[in-house]
Amino acid sequence: KLTVVETLRRQFAMIRRPREELDRFVRETTVLREGFAEFARYCLDSGIPLSICSAGMDIYIQAALGHFPWFNRIPVVVGKANFTPQGIRVDFPQGRDGLDFKATLVEDMKAQGYAVVYLGDGVSDEGAALHADFVFARDRLLALCQSKGIRHSAYEDFHQIRRGLEFLLKGDLRDSLDRARR
């Protein structure tokens, strides 16, 4: 059985196209989930730490989000694409237990005193969801949260996530967020 990371490595090793071509393709075809730009701006303007942690790659994230003026203020933890004549080599951040860098990021944030609200949709989000204080989930991650009793809320778009986050910040996550800001 292949991991998500190994599958991505094998798939991208077959691509032998210039980076500029892939950047253009991503910019022309990517549709962000409704409300993402407004959500990111809300977090940044409100002093709420926001990170992007994805099993995707830097070439997608940069091409899809790099035009936003606030993009460089958001830490991005993703696989790095290295273009070679033999195809794209993908290097992922290493987590403490091998490749679960998403869970490692959540654990590190919690160790610094942050309350962590995690957003995800797939199997590569399981480790992080298990450690987060609250999860906004959809698709496969939603089913996992339901089956494992992880504190969560389903979402379809970032407008829902923003409303949910505002509600959480009025309640039990407020004290934890305030402590982390000190």
C-alpha positions as CSV (number, residue, x, y, z in Angstrom):
1,K,0.0,0.0,0.0
2,L,1.4,3.4,-1.0
3,T,1.2,6.5,1.1
4,V,-0.2,9.7,-0.2
5,V,3.3,11.1,-0.3
6,E,4.8,8.2,-2.2
7,T,1.9,8.3,-4.7
8,L,2.6,12.0,-5.4
9,R,6.3,11.4,-5.8
10,R,5.7,8.7,-8.4
11,Q,3.1,10.7,-10.3
12,F,5.2,13.9,-10.5
13,A,8.3,12.0,-11.5
14,M,6.5,11.3,-14.8
15,I,6.0,15.0,-15.6
16,R,8.7,16.6,-17.8
17,R,7.3,20.0,-18.5
18,P,8.8,23.4,-17.8
19,R,7.8,25.1,-14.5
20,E,6.4,28.1,-16.4
21,E,3.9,25.9,-18.3
22,L,2.7,24.3,-15.0
23,D,2.4,27.7,-13.3
24,R,0.3,29.0,-16.2
25,F,-1.9,25.8,-16.1
26,V,-2.5,26.2,-12.4
27,R,-3.3,29.9,-12.6
28,E,-5.8,29.3,-15.5
29,T,-7.5,26.3,-14.0
30,T,-7.5,26.7,-10.2
31,V,-10.7,27.7,-8.6
32,L,-10.3,28.5,-4.9
33,R,-13.0,27.3,-2.5
34,E,-15.6,30.1,-2.0
35,G,-14.5,32.7,0.6
36,F,-10.9,31.6,1.0
37,A,-9.4,35.0,0.2
38,E,-11.7,36.8,2.6
39,F,-11.0,34.2,5.3
40,A,-7.3,34.6,5.0
41,R,-7.6,38.4,5.1
42,Y,-9.9,38.1,8.2
43,C,-7.3,35.9,10.0
44,L,-4.4,38.2,9.2
45,D,-6.4,41.4,10.1
46,S,-7.6,39.8,13.4
47,G,-4.1,38.6,14.5
48,I,-5.2,34.9,14.1
49,P,-2.2,32.8,13.1
50,L,-2.8,31.1,9.8
51,S,-0.7,28.5,8.1
52,I,-1.1,26.5,4.9
53,C,-0.1,22.9,5.4
54,S,-0.8,20.7,2.4
55,A,0.2,17.4,0.8
56,G,0.2,19.4,-2.3
57,M,3.2,21.3,-3.6
58,D,4.7,24.7,-3.6
59,I,4.2,25.1,-7.3
60,Y,0.4,24.9,-6.9
61,I,0.2,27.1,-3.8
62,Q,2.5,29.8,-5.2
63,A,0.8,29.8,-8.6
64,A,-2.7,29.8,-7.1
65,L,-2.2,32.3,-4.2
66,G,1.0,34.2,-5.0
67,H,-0.9,37.1,-6.5
68,F,-2.6,38.0,-3.2
69,P,-0.8,40.9,-1.5
70,W,-1.0,39.1,1.9
71,F,0.3,35.7,0.6
72,N,3.9,36.2,1.9
73,R,2.6,36.7,5.4
74,I,1.3,33.2,5.6
75,P,3.7,30.3,6.5
76,V,3.4,27.5,3.9
77,V,4.4,24.0,4.7
78,V,4.2,21.8,1.6
79,G,6.2,19.6,-0.7
80,K,8.9,21.3,-2.7
81,A,9.0,20.6,-6.4
82,N,12.4,20.3,-8.0
83,F,12.3,20.3,-11.8
84,T,14.9,17.9,-13.3
85,P,15.3,16.3,-16.7
86,Q,14.1,13.0,-15.2
87,G,10.8,14.7,-14.0
88,I,9.7,16.6,-11.0
89,R,11.3,15.4,-7.7
90,V,9.1,16.2,-4.7
91,D,10.6,16.6,-1.3
92,F,8.2,16.8,1.6
93,P,8.8,18.2,5.1
94,Q,9.7,15.5,7.6
95,G,7.4,15.0,10.6
96,R,8.6,13.4,13.8
97,D,7.1,10.1,12.9
98,G,8.3,10.0,9.3
99,L,6.1,11.9,6.9
100,D,3.2,13.2,9.0
101,F,4.4,16.8,8.9
102,K,0.9,18.1,9.3
103,A,0.6,16.4,12.7
104,T,4.0,17.7,13.6
105,L,3.0,21.3,12.8
106,V,-0.2,21.0,14.9
107,E,1.8,19.5,17.8
108,D,4.4,22.3,17.6
109,M,1.7,25.0,17.6
110,K,0.1,23.5,20.6
111,A,3.4,23.2,22.4
112,Q,3.8,27.0,21.9
113,G,0.5,27.5,23.7
114,Y,-1.8,27.9,20.7
115,A,-5.3,26.5,20.4
116,V,-5.3,24.9,17.0
117,V,-8.2,24.9,14.6
118,Y,-7.5,22.6,11.7
119,L,-9.2,22.5,8.3
120,G,-9.0,19.5,6.0
121,D,-10.6,17.1,3.7
122,G,-8.5,14.0,3.2
123,V,-6.7,11.0,4.7
124,S,-3.4,13.0,4.9
125,D,-5.1,15.2,7.5
126,E,-5.9,12.4,10.0
127,G,-2.8,12.9,12.2
128,A,-3.3,16.6,12.4
129,A,-7.0,16.3,13.1
130,L,-6.3,13.9,16.0
131,H,-4.1,16.6,17.7
132,A,-6.1,19.7,16.9
133,D,-8.5,21.4,19.4
134,F,-11.2,21.7,16.7
135,V,-11.5,20.5,13.1
136,F,-13.5,21.9,10.2
137,A,-13.8,18.9,8.0
138,R,-15.3,17.7,4.7
139,D,-15.2,14.5,2.6
140,R,-12.9,11.7,4.0
141,L,-11.8,13.7,7.0
142,L,-15.4,14.4,8.0
143,A,-16.1,10.7,8.0
144,L,-13.0,10.1,10.1
145,C,-13.9,12.8,12.6
146,Q,-17.4,11.3,13.0
147,S,-16.1,7.8,13.5
148,K,-13.4,8.7,16.0
149,G,-15.3,11.3,17.9
150,I,-13.1,14.2,17.0
151,R,-14.6,17.6,17.8
152,H,-15.5,19.0,14.4
153,S,-17.9,20.8,12.2
154,A,-18.6,20.1,8.5
155,Y,-18.0,22.8,5.9
156,E,-18.6,23.5,2.3
157,D,-16.9,26.9,2.0
158,F,-14.7,29.4,3.9
159,H,-17.7,31.6,4.7
160,Q,-18.9,28.8,7.0
161,I,-15.5,28.3,8.4
162,R,-15.2,32.0,9.3
163,R,-18.6,32.0,11.0
164,G,-17.6,28.9,12.9
165,L,-14.3,30.3,13.9
166,E,-15.9,33.5,15.1
167,F,-18.3,31.4,17.2
168,L,-15.4,29.4,18.7
169,L,-13.4,32.5,19.5
170,K,-16.4,33.8,21.6
171,G,-16.3,30.6,23.6
172,D,-13.7,28.1,24.8
173,L,-10.9,28.9,22.4
174,R,-10.8,32.6,23.2
175,D,-8.8,32.1,26.4
176,S,-6.3,29.8,24.7
177,L,-5.8,32.3,21.8
178,D,-5.3,35.2,24.2
179,R,-2.7,33.2,26.1
180,A,-0.9,32.4,22.9
181,R,-0.7,36.0,21.8
182,R,1.0,37.1,25.1
